[in-house]
């Protein structure tokens, strides 16, 4: 089983029609969807047939109830706390598919006091680094301790350049190192800012995604490899691509794939979200 710990929020995805003009109307297509990095990973992995569980907090409101119901309908075992106000992220997506995010994490940022039984029994535990900032940090330490004691794989996604800036690159790197993850996922900017490639040790492999450029895999003893990224004809929205990569990677690892094979599986799933608004999978003839 894959256990994902982090955010479940509502995404409001804005596909802008042209360059923004201040002080007046800007035509756009607006799409609402379930979001939150950890819940995205859980849903994507479930779509591949991986048994998944999500742990997080939503508000005691209609939006939170709808999000939990949708995640459960995606085949995810949902273990959520209900208190406060459900979080929302507004994403402005430009014509090239790049997004600018305005997060209000709400209740998701307040996850705390998680029962050990929610985490125990996992073959892999996936964490979002967003939870390093605030009351949820002890939950990540708890998850790390349980994963190590039970011999589970532990992964963490660096999540955000703004988060690294807020905590400070050295502090951020030390917090991740203290969790002793099996794998760290980061994009190139996050890896550079936080010097995250330095985390590659005998127990940790660092996977650095570079958009359509080759993905880097950094092992211990200064060993590294690069993995080609298959071309995508029309990138419209990169939202959720990193979460799909993590889901594809982890599902493959849990199916006993080697690291390079798992990266390729991550690429294959990630490319399917790039033409849809938000963290949505494109259905293909093979699905």
Secondary structure, DSSP 8 states (H G I E B T S, - for coil): -EEEES--EEEEEEEESSS--TTS---EEEEEEEE-HHHHHHHHHHHTT--EEEEEEE-SSHHHHHHHHHHHHTT-EEEEEE-S-EEEEEEEE-TTS-EEEEEEEEGGGG-----HHHHTT-SEEEEEGGGGSSTTHHHHHHHHHHHHHHT-EEEEE---HHHHHHH-HHHHHHHHHHHT-SEEEEEHHHHHHHTGGGG--SS-EEEEEETTEEEEEE-STT-EEEE-----S-----TTHHHHHHHHHHHHHHTT--HHHHHHHHHHHHGGGTTSSSS-----TT-
